[in-house]
Amino acid sequence: MIEHGVVQPVRDGESVPLLALQGVTVYYGRVRALQGLTLEVLPGEVVALLGGNGAGKSTTLRAVSGLVRPASGHIRFRGQELTRLDPSAIVRLGVAHCPEGRKLFPEMSVLENLELGAYVRAGRLDEDLKQVFELFPVLSERRHQLAGSLSGGEQQMLAIGRALMARPSLLLLDEPTMGLAPAMVLEVARAIRALKARGTTVLLVEQNVQVALRLADRGYVLENGRVVVEGGAEALARDDRVRRAYLGG
């Protein structure tokens, strides 16, 4: 449904958002990166953030994970305000951020990188490692190999696996298919579907709009730090503005 120029998502009135941003504004110096951003993510959804470079997609994830602090507005996870918490406290609540560029420790092994992902937790990691290795079998084969020696696709798997070691309820994925060969894009997409099937909620930033809309339940299109179009993934794929701007149609 389109109302006031916005594709409106079909919503379950009984659903309570896992994540809700309301009127969030973020500055980098004097540059306003987000302008009163409002969006929400329901439990079990994959929600895509779409838009061009500089639209505010990565800044949105950084604000949720505590890497940047909003100048105004509210970010709530399970109803708890996040805007004054540090990143480690946000991870402990159940939010994990897999950043653009992977940010691995190249001189450490695959296993050591995964173990670092669980730094906020106590106890044995055997079950968590087992789940990561089931999701990405190649990481099990490479567990003693240096992270910097992995292929680009394998490094992306490791970055996602490291985030999963925190046992997140909400996974923030920033450009997980950037620079990957087509076969690796399919592997990452398969993993995201598997995570959704396990009950992990995902907020996805993805330049490949076709891939994003195939994976997502809903999406938001950002321009200049504001939502300009939102809706179900199928509705967005049919929307003329989205097709012209991002799908070549």
N, C-alpha and C positions, 0 to 999 in steps of 0.2 A: 504494500500500500504506500502511495506517495502522498505526503501531506506537508504543505508549506515548503515544497521544494526538497523534502527529505524523504528517503525511502525508510518507512517505519518498520521495525522488526515485529514479527509476530511474537507476542510475549505471553507467558504463563503468569497470570496475575498473582498466583500464590508463591512464585519463586522469589527467594531473597538473594540479592547479589552476594557473591563471595568477595568481590572487589568492586568498590564504587569510588569514582573520582567526581568531585563536584566543584566546579568553578576554579579549577587549578591553573594558576599562573606561575610561570617559571622564567627567570631572567638569567642570562649569562652576561654579567656586566650590565650594560645598558640595553642589550638586545633581548627582546621578549621572545622566548622560544615557544611557550605555551600561553594561550590567551583564554582564560576562563574555560578550560577543557572539562567537559562532563561526559562520562561514559561509565559503563558497568559490565561486569563479567559474572555470569551465573555459574553455579557449581556444575562441573562436568562439561562445560563448553570449551570449544576452541574458538577464540575471537581474534580476528585479524585486524591489525592496524595498517592501513594502506595510505599511500601518498608519495609525493616526490621527495627528492633530497631537501632537507631543511624544513620539512613539514612539521616536525616535532615528534616523530614516532619513537625514536630512540630516547629522546628526552622524557617521554611519558614513562618508559620502562625504568629509566634512571630515577625518576621521581618516586615511583612505586617502591623501588628497592632501597631508597634512602641515599642514593649517590648524589642527588641534588635535592635541595630543600625548596619547596614552593614558597613564593612570596605571599601567596594567598590561596584560599581554597582548602578542600578537605580530601584526604585519601583514606578510605576505610577498608580494612580487611577483616571479614567476619565481624563487622561493626566496630572494630577497634581503630582508632586514629593512628595513622602511621607517620604523619608529617614531622613529628618531633622525635622519632626513634632513629637510632643509628642503624646502619646496614646489618650488623650482626644480630641485633634484636629482631629485625624484620625477618631474617632467615629463620630464627628460632620460632617465629610464629607460623612458619610454613610457606614462605615465599622464597623462591630461588631464581636467580637471574643468570642466564647464559648469554654473555655479552657478544656484541659484534666483534669479530676479530679473534674470538676464542679465548685469548688471554691465558694460555696454558703456561706451565713452567717447562720450557723445552729441555732443560738439562736434568729433569727428573723423569722417572719412569712413568709409564701408564698407571701402574698400581699406586705409586706415590701421589700422582695428580688426583686420582680418584679418592684416595684417603683424605687428602686435603679438603675435598668437598664436604666431608663429614666433620669439619673442625668444630662445629657448634654442638656436636652430639657426644654423648658418652656411650660406652658399651661396645660390643663386638660388631664388626661390619660385614660378617660373612654373608648374611642373607641379602644385604644391600648390594654387595659386590656380585652375588649370584644373579640378582635381577638385572643389573647393568650388563653383565656378560650374556645373559639370555637375550636381552634386547639388541646388543651389539656383539655377536660372537667373535668378531675379529679382535676386539679389545682383550678378550681372554687369551687369544693366541699371542698377542703383543704385550702382555701385561708387564714383562720385564724390559721391554724396549723403551728407549728414550722417547719422550713425547715429540721432541723436535725432529725425530727421524720418520715420523708417520706421514702418510699422504695427507693432502688437504681434507679429503673426506673422512679419513680416520681421525684426524685431529678434531673435526667437528663432532664426530661421535663421542670422542673423549670429553669434549667440552660439555655436551649434553649429559653424558654419564656423570661427570663431576657434579653438575648441578643436582642431579637426581639423588646423589649420595646424602643430601640434606633432607631427604624424604619430604619434598614439598607437596603441599596441596595445590599451589599455584606456581606454574613454571612460566617465567618470562623468557621468551626466545627472540633474540635480536638477529635477524638476517641469517638463519641457519643454513640456507642453501647458497649463499653468496660465493661465487667463484668455483663452485663444484661442478664436476663433470655430470652429464645427465644421469648416468647410472647411480651416482652418489646422491643426487637430488631425490631419486626414487627411494633410496635407502633411508634418507632422513624423513621423507614423507611417510614411509611405512612406520618408522619409529614413532612419529607424532600420533598417527592413528592408534598404534598400540598403547601409547600412554593414555590417550583418551579412553580407550577400552578399559584400562586399569583404574580409571576414575580421576586421573590427574587433569586439572583444569589448566588451559594454556592460553596465554596472551601472546600473540605471534606478530612480530614485525617482519615483513617479507616483501622485498622488491619484486619478486616474481609473482605478479598478481594472479595469474592463472593457477599456480600451485597453491597460493594462499586461499583462494576461494574454493578450491577443491577440498581443502582440509578443514576449512572453517565452517562453523554453524552460522556465525554472524560476522559483520565487519563494520569498521568505521573508516571513512576516508578523511584524512587530515590535510588541511592547507593552512599555512601560516599559523600553526599552533591551535587551530580550531577544527571542530568536526563540521564538515560541509555535507556529507552524505553518510547515512547509516542504514543498516538493514540486514535481512537474512542474506546468506551467501548467494543463493540462487537469484534473489532479487537484484543484488548488486551486479552480478554477472550479466543481467539483462538490461540494466540501467544505461541509457544512452550516454550519460556523462562519464560514467566509469568506463564504458567500452571505448569511447573516443580517447579518453586520457590515458588509459592503462592497458587496454586489450587490443588496440589497433583496429577497432571496428567502428 
